[in-house]
Amino acid sequence: MAKPIVDEKKCTGCGTCVDICPMQVFELDKTKKKSTVKKPGDCIGCRACEVQCPQGAIKVED
């Protein structure tokens, strides 16, 4: 099962992952101004978030 992980040190909160994810796995944490994984069980492992993140802050583990 695919598991998306956000590296908070690299994440700038740009929202690319929120926009690109077809399963709406991510959301922006307004307090931290970072992306978070809100529905990890819904990840289908397409890796669009990993490829499109401009900061390289997302990894999808199998």
BELJO-V562099 format. One record per residue. N is the residue number from 1. PSI is psi in whole degrees, -180 to 180 (none if undefined). Layout:
n=N psi=PSI
n=N psi=PSI
//
This chain:
n=1 psi=132
n=2 psi=142
n=3 psi=108
n=4 psi=138
n=5 psi=131
n=6 psi=126
n=7 psi=104
n=8 psi=-24
n=9 psi=-32
n=10 psi=-28
n=11 psi=132
n=12 psi=-1
n=13 psi=29
n=14 psi=-25
n=15 psi=6
n=16 psi=-45
n=17 psi=-37
n=18 psi=-43
n=19 psi=-37
n=20 psi=-26
n=21 psi=121
n=22 psi=-16
n=23 psi=4
n=24 psi=47
n=25 psi=-28
n=26 psi=156
n=27 psi=159
n=28 psi=127
n=29 psi=111
n=30 psi=-29
n=31 psi=-50
n=32 psi=-19
n=33 psi=45
n=34 psi=159
n=35 psi=144
n=36 psi=158
n=37 psi=109
n=38 psi=-26
n=39 psi=69
n=40 psi=-31
n=41 psi=-16
n=42 psi=-8
n=43 psi=130
n=44 psi=2
n=45 psi=27
n=46 psi=-20
n=47 psi=15
n=48 psi=-39
n=49 psi=-43
n=50 psi=-44
n=51 psi=-39
n=52 psi=-16
n=53 psi=118
n=54 psi=-21
n=55 psi=-6
n=56 psi=32
n=57 psi=-4
n=58 psi=134
n=59 psi=141
n=60 psi=115
n=61 psi=147
n=62 psi=none
//
